[in-house]
Structures are given as C-alpha cells and as structure tokens.
Amino acid sequence: MTSVYRVQDKHGRGPFKPGFTNKWLEHDKGLAPFFTEFPLLNLNAESTPDEFVGCACLELEQLKRWFTQSEFKTLEAKGFKAVKMDVDRVLCSSKNQCVFARKRQLRKGVVEVSLYDLA
C-alpha cells in the first residue's frame, strides 16, 4: 500500500468543486487539474466499480503547493482537514499530484495530519 495526502471534508470530498472553489481560493497557482495533467488517464478503464478514486499528493510538501496557509485556514473553518490515507493503487503521478484508487470510501480509515502549524 501507498500513503497519500489530501484535503477533504468529513464526507471525503475535496474542496475543488463547482461553486465552492471561489469561497477559499486566493489566487491561481498554475497547477493543472488531474484531467489536464493526465489527459490519457481513463478512470473507467483504470479503476474497477468497487474502487473509490481521488486526487492527492505523495508528500505533504506537494500538498502545500495546492493550499497556502491562509487558504487552508479558511478551509479548516469550513470543516476541511488534511489527511493521510493508505491507497491500494496509484493510477498516475507527477511532481504536483497523483490519482489513486482504493477499496475503502475516502472518508474511512484516514488520519488527520498537520499541514501547517496553525496553533
């Protein structure tokens, strides 16, 4: 198994969703969404019906490129947290992100991690 890091809410949903991103994103960091960075990735062909697929980072430092400290503080206030989870497979990866598949729902079996020391 491989461990990955991501920011998500209690339902396992990340903060990049229609109508929500503009409530926390302070500026475009020039990072491409997975479907742009991995144009040949076919999720239907690469994953099975019993798997859950998501985007994450292989290292915490990568995750900090996606979320500044102030953006993360805003997200925390909206119920999001940084988590570490074990995944069954990494479907593709780059220096910016990875796309993974796992048998467990994204909200299950995660461990909250400290992305920034916001104490």
C-alpha positions as CSV (number, residue, x, y, z in Angstrom):
1,M,0.0,0.0,0.0
2,T,1.0,3.6,-0.6
3,S,0.1,6.6,1.6
4,V,-1.2,9.8,0.1
5,Y,-2.2,13.2,1.5
6,R,-5.2,15.3,0.6
7,V,-7.6,17.9,2.0
8,Q,-11.1,16.8,2.4
9,D,-14.3,17.2,4.4
10,K,-16.0,14.6,6.7
11,H,-17.6,13.0,3.7
12,G,-14.3,12.5,1.9
13,R,-15.0,15.3,-0.7
14,G,-12.2,17.6,-1.6
15,P,-12.6,21.4,-1.9
16,F,-12.3,21.7,-5.7
17,K,-15.9,21.6,-6.6
18,P,-18.2,23.8,-8.7
19,G,-19.3,26.9,-6.8
20,F,-17.1,26.3,-3.8
21,T,-13.6,27.0,-5.0
22,N,-14.2,30.7,-5.2
23,K,-15.0,30.8,-1.5
24,W,-11.5,29.9,-0.4
25,L,-9.0,30.1,-3.4
26,E,-7.0,33.2,-3.1
27,H,-5.0,33.0,-6.4
28,D,-4.3,30.6,-9.2
29,K,-1.1,28.7,-8.6
30,G,-0.8,27.4,-12.1
31,L,-1.5,23.8,-11.1
32,A,-3.5,21.8,-13.6
33,P,-6.4,19.7,-12.6
34,F,-5.8,16.0,-13.0
35,F,-7.7,15.6,-16.2
36,T,-5.5,18.3,-17.8
37,E,-2.2,17.0,-16.4
38,F,-3.0,13.4,-17.2
39,P,-5.1,13.6,-20.4
40,L,-4.6,9.9,-21.3
41,L,-6.0,8.7,-18.0
42,N,-9.3,6.9,-18.5
43,L,-10.8,6.4,-15.0
44,N,-13.4,4.0,-16.3
45,A,-10.7,1.8,-17.8
46,E,-8.2,2.1,-15.0
47,S,-10.5,1.6,-12.0
48,T,-13.0,-1.1,-11.0
49,P,-16.6,-0.5,-9.9
50,D,-15.7,-1.4,-6.3
51,E,-13.0,1.2,-6.1
52,F,-13.1,4.8,-5.0
53,V,-10.9,7.2,-7.0
54,G,-9.4,10.5,-5.9
55,C,-6.7,13.1,-6.3
56,A,-4.0,13.6,-3.7
57,C,-0.3,14.2,-3.2
58,L,2.5,11.8,-2.4
59,E,4.2,14.2,0.1
60,L,2.9,17.0,2.4
61,E,5.2,19.5,0.7
62,Q,3.3,18.9,-2.6
63,L,0.0,19.5,-0.8
64,K,1.3,22.9,0.4
65,R,1.7,23.9,-3.2
66,W,-2.1,23.5,-3.7
67,F,-3.1,25.2,-0.4
68,T,-1.5,28.2,1.1
69,Q,-1.6,28.6,4.9
70,S,-4.3,31.2,4.7
71,E,-6.4,29.1,2.2
72,F,-6.0,26.1,4.4
73,K,-7.1,28.1,7.5
74,T,-10.3,29.2,5.6
75,L,-10.9,25.6,4.6
76,E,-10.5,24.4,8.2
77,A,-13.1,26.9,9.2
78,K,-15.4,25.3,6.6
79,G,-14.9,21.8,8.0
80,F,-12.0,20.6,5.9
81,K,-8.8,18.9,7.2
82,A,-5.6,17.5,5.8
83,V,-5.5,13.7,6.0
84,K,-3.2,10.8,5.2
85,M,-4.7,7.6,3.8
86,D,-3.5,4.3,2.5
87,V,-4.5,3.6,-1.1
88,D,-4.5,0.4,-3.0
89,R,-3.1,1.8,-6.2
90,V,-1.6,5.0,-7.6
91,L,-3.0,5.3,-11.2
92,C,-0.7,8.1,-12.2
93,S,1.5,10.6,-10.6
94,S,3.6,13.7,-11.2
95,K,5.6,16.2,-9.2
96,N,2.3,18.0,-8.4
97,Q,-0.3,15.3,-7.7
98,C,-1.4,11.8,-8.1
99,V,-4.7,10.0,-8.9
100,F,-5.3,6.9,-6.8
101,A,-7.8,4.1,-6.3
102,R,-8.8,2.4,-3.1
103,K,-11.4,-0.1,-1.9
104,R,-12.4,1.9,1.1
105,Q,-14.5,5.1,0.9
106,L,-12.4,8.2,1.0
107,R,-13.8,9.3,4.4
108,K,-12.9,6.0,6.0
109,G,-9.6,5.0,7.5
110,V,-8.0,8.4,7.3
111,V,-5.6,10.0,9.8
112,E,-5.7,13.8,10.3
113,V,-2.3,15.4,9.8
114,S,-0.9,18.8,10.4
115,L,-0.4,20.7,7.1
116,Y,0.6,23.9,8.8
117,D,1.2,24.7,12.4
118,L,-1.9,26.9,13.0
119,A,-1.9,26.8,16.8
